[in-house]
Amino acid sequence: MTAPLLLDLTRLLPGPLAAKILGAMGWRVHRLLPPQGDPLARLAPKTHAWLNAEKTEEICDLKHPAGRARLAELVREATALIENNRPGVMERLGVGPDALLSINPRLVYVRLAGHPDPALRDAPGHDLTYLAAAGLLERLEAAWPHAQLADVTGALWAALAVLEGVRRGGGFYPVHLEIAPRVFAYPPIPYLDGSVVCYGVYPAAQGRVALAALEPHLWARFCQAAGKAAWRDAAFTPARPENPVWLEVIAWFRERPAEAWEVWAQRHALPLRAVRTGGVPGGIRPW
């Protein structure tokens, strides 16, 4: 059976990431780039290469009749298309959702857009402004400089929109990046911020370890394996210098390298891992 074809007309991060996710699920991904290419290739070449490996691509200038004809040709055999042009651009070029769905009624047309409010339809934006508009910037203050959370959640929603569109037999699905990160809007869960002894990151003799013994039976198992019965009632005590147990746990973890602690934790079935840096190589599909 031939794998479904996704036409990727996007640039920068959210659209190419959505296409990469679908590619990891077995889709054929074919990029259609404007003559000027993708600005991410110049801004962050390593990121661009990671996002777009294993995709085929060609230059397709939609401002010219030949480019629009080529797109129409590809749409006839495509299952889905994803684009991130500003709203109205594709329509002005004669290749918007209505036009392409008239060529292939079962096409899933996904548009990554910024804002759902019509008054802001033409307002440009990026990850930072979408998080701000979603009311999540303060909560994610420590995270946004390191990971583009609106962009990544937008990519996931775009991939889900493609799958939903296939299930429904085609159609137009706008995905708004201002709304996408609302998955992070759940009420905060206590103790998951490193403020208690049983859940946090500790320095080791070499590297660091992440300990997540949140459940009482896991903390009890940790204390037993460590031979530290005196810690049993201190799981949710504060991770602060005035807490002697926290200081003892810090000193104890400094006795071995992080990798050795991970081996120890696996032997005792404990939720503890060495902190790795730079990402771990391998595929992105989690099954």
N, C-alpha and C positions, 0 to 999 in steps of 0.2 A: 504494500500500500504506500502511495506517495505521501510524503510528509506535507502538511499544509504550508502554504507560502504566505509569509508576512512581508509586506512592503514597508520599509522603515524610511520615512521622509524626515526624520527628526535629527536634531543636532544637540550638542552639549550633553547633559547628564540624564534627565529623567526618561526621555524617549529611547535613547540607545540602551539604557539599563533595562527598560521594559522589554525591548526586543531581545536583549541578551538572556533574560529570564525565559522568554518563550523559546529561544534557541536551545536553552538547556533542557527544555521539555520536548525537544524533538522537532520543532518548527524549522523550516528553511527560512532564513532571513536575508532579504535582499535590500541593500541601502540604495536610495536615490538621492544624490547630493547635488546641490546647486553648484555652478562653476566655481564659486569662491570656497567650496568645501565646508568643513566643520571647524568653527573657531576653536573648539576644544583641542584639536590636533596641534595648534600652535600654543595654546595656553597651558595645556597639561598633556604632552604627548604620551606619557606612560599610561595615564588614565584613559586616554582615547584608544590606545592600542588594546588595553584590557577590555574595554567595553565592546569593541567592534571586531575582535578576533573571531574567526570562523564565520563571518558574514561575507556574502558577495556584495559588490557595489558597482555603481556606474554613475557617471555625471548625467543629470537629467535637468535641463534648463526649462522650467515650466513657463518662463516668460516668452518662449518661442513655440510656434506650432509643432515643430518636430518633437520637442520635449513633452508637450501635452499629449501628442499622439502616442508616444512611447509609454507614457503612464497609462493611457487608456488600454493599450495592448496588454500591459502587465496586469491591470485590474481584472481583466477577463478571466485570468487563471488564478488570481489571488484569493485567499480566504479572508485576509484582514489587511488593513492599512492603518498606520499610526503616523500622525504629523503633529508638529508643534509650532506652526506658523501663527502669527497673530490672527485673531478671529476676523473673518472677512477676506483675508488674503486669497485663500484657495477659491472662494466664491468669485472674487473679482477676476481670477485667472480662468474661470470656467471649469474648474476641477474640484469643486466643493462636494459635500456629501450627496446632495441631490443629483448632481451630474454623474458622479461615479456609481451611485446606487442604481441609476438608470441603465448603466452598462452592465453591472453585475448586482442584481437585487439581493443576493445572499452575502454580499461583501459586508464585513464588519469594519466600520470606519470609526476610529478612535482619535479624538483630538485632545491633546494636552493643552489646557488653557490656564490662565492665571486666576481670574476672579469670576465668581458666579453673578455678581452684581452687574447688570447691564451698564450702569453709569461708569463702571471701572473696566469695561470690556477692552478698551484700547490702552489701558495703563500697563506699562512694562513692569516686570517684577523678577525677583530671583528668590532663592531659597530663604534668605534672611527676611525679606519683606513678607513672604507668605507665612512664615512662622510668627512674625509680628502681628499680622492681620488675623491670624487664627487664635491669638491670645495665648500662645505657647512659648514665646521667646524667654520670658522670665523663668519659667519652669525648666526649660532646656538650656539655660544660660551656659552651663559647663560643656554642653555637647555640641552646640551648633558650630563652633569654630573647627571642629574635627570631623563632623559627618553631616552631610546635607540631608536633613531628615524630611523636609517637605518634598524634596526631589525624589528621595528613595521611596517614601510612601506613595508618592504620585506614580512612580514606576510600577510599584506593586499593584496599585489600583488600575493602572492602564492595562497591565497584563491580565488582571481579573476581568476587566471590561471586554477584552478580546475574547476570553473564554465564555463570558456571559453572552456576548453577541453571537458566538458560534452556537451556543445552546438555543438561542432564540431565532436563529436563522438569518442573522444579518441586522443591519441598522446602524444608526449614528449614536456614538457614545462620547460626549464631552467629559473629560476628567479635569477637575479644577484643583490646581495645586494649593490654593488657599484652604480648601476643605480637606484634602488628602491627609494632612498630619493630625486631624482631629482624633485619629486612633490613639494619640497620646493624651487625650483629654480626660481619661479616667481619673477618678479621685485618687490622690496619692496613697500608696500603701506604706504604712509605717514600718520603720526599721530597715528599709532597703536602701539606705543612704550612707551606710558605713558608720552609723552613729552608735552601734552596739557591738559588743565583743564578738558575738557569734556570726556576724555578717560583715565582712570587710576585707581589705587588702593589707597584707602584712609583709614587711621586708624579711627576706631570708638571708642566709650567708652569701648566696649569690642569687640575684633576681628577687622576685616577689611571688607571693602566693595569694590566691583568692579563696577565701573560706566562706562557705554559704550553708552553715549548719543551723538553719532557721528553725526547723521542726524540733520539738523537744527530744524525740528519740534519736535524731541525728547528733544533736549536741551531746546527749548522754553517751552515745557511741564514741564521739570524738574524745570526750574527757576520759572514758575508759581506755581507749587505745593509747592516749597520751600518758596514762597513769596519773591523772590529775583530778582526783575525786573532789578536791577542794573547789574546783571550778564549776561544779555541777549546777549550782544555783545562780551563776553569774552570766548566763547567756545574754540576757537583755540589759545588762548593766552598761553604763556609758563607756564608749571608747574614747576616754579622756585621761590625761596624765594623773588626775587625782584618784583614778580607779586602779588599785594595786593589781587586780586580776588582768586588766588590759596590759599593763606593763610586763607582767609575767608571761603572757601569751606572746608579746613582742619579743621578749628575750628568748623564749623557747624556740620560736620559729627561726631565730638567727643562728641556731646551732647547726643547721644543715642547708645545703643549696635547695632552691625551689624545685628542681627536677627530682631530687631525692625525696622531698616531701610529697610530691605527686605520686611517686611509686609507693610510698608508705600509705597514702590515702586510698589508693586503689586496693591495696592489700586489705584494708579495713572497711572498704565500701563507704567512703566518706566523700562529701561534696567539696573537694578541694582540688584546685588545678594550679599549675605554674602559669604565671602571666607571660604570655608570649607577645612579641612585638613584631611589627612589620607585616602582619597578616600571615595566614597559613595558606600555602599553595594548595590548589585543588579546585574541583568544580564547585558551582554555587547551588546546584540542586540538592535539597536536603533529604532526599530519599533515594 
